[in-house]
Amino acid sequence: MMRCIAVDDEPLALDLLEDNISKVPFLTLVKRCKNAFEAHEVLMKEQVDLIFLDVQMPGISGIQFLQTVKAPPMVIFITAYEHFALEGFNLDVVDYLLKPVSFERFLKAANKAHELFNLKNQPPAAVSVAEYLFVNAEYNLVKVNIRDIVYIEGLKDYIKIFLVNVSRPIITRMSLKSIDEKLPGDKFIRVHKSFIVSIDKMVSIRKGKISIGNVQVPISEHYKENLHRFIDPKNLI
């Protein structure tokens, strides 16, 4: 079961949220909250896995509230305004629902959160780390086969994952360090503060750069030793 709270300053909107939540077998409503202050009190006292959060509220908006919560649970924004979608993306919310919300659309968002919840709570033995990862991209959980990763570029709080035979990279909110820790150490190597490369996809090394297909990835002095550890002297001719 996923424990959730509903936060909205409109009583009718809260009634609809409560009704929708009651129809979903894997959701249980911990508390209805009419503002961010009430929601904060609940988070301090209760275990909460998911917040259904209105954006436009008097006093503190949903966005301002979420920005103040350390290690927040998953969030689904529910609002009457489309122009907050970018803020939602930047805050890594699970989904973004526009009022009035049909039950079908509500259920789709809830299922997405439930899938992510199950992934996060799988026993370690059940996770096939060496085969694939799931990443959040454009409000979807995208499965990435590790064998298909060519290289990864870090851009501040985001990374670009470049895949074999895919023209556009997958962009997700994650640090390069975080994904480096999830990748098999015998298959990937960090060669720059902004780049991780697949050892299997490397073609050549020349003048401080690694060729991967038509792409030239720089090697920084700081990470040169990493690269040397993977070059077996027996394979040098």
Secondary structure, DSSP 4 states (H G I P E B T S, - for coil): -EEEEEE-S-HHHHHHHHHHHHT-TTEEEEEEESSHHHHHHHHHHS--SEEEEES--SSS-HHHHHHH-SS--EEEEEES-GGGHHHHHHTT-SEEEESSPPHHHHHHHHHHHHHHHHHHTS-GGG--TTTEEEEEETTEEEEEEGGGEEEEEEETTEEEEEETT-SS-EEEE--HHHHHHHS-TTTEEEEETTEEEEGGG--EEETTEEEETTEEEE--GGGHHHHHHTS-GGG--
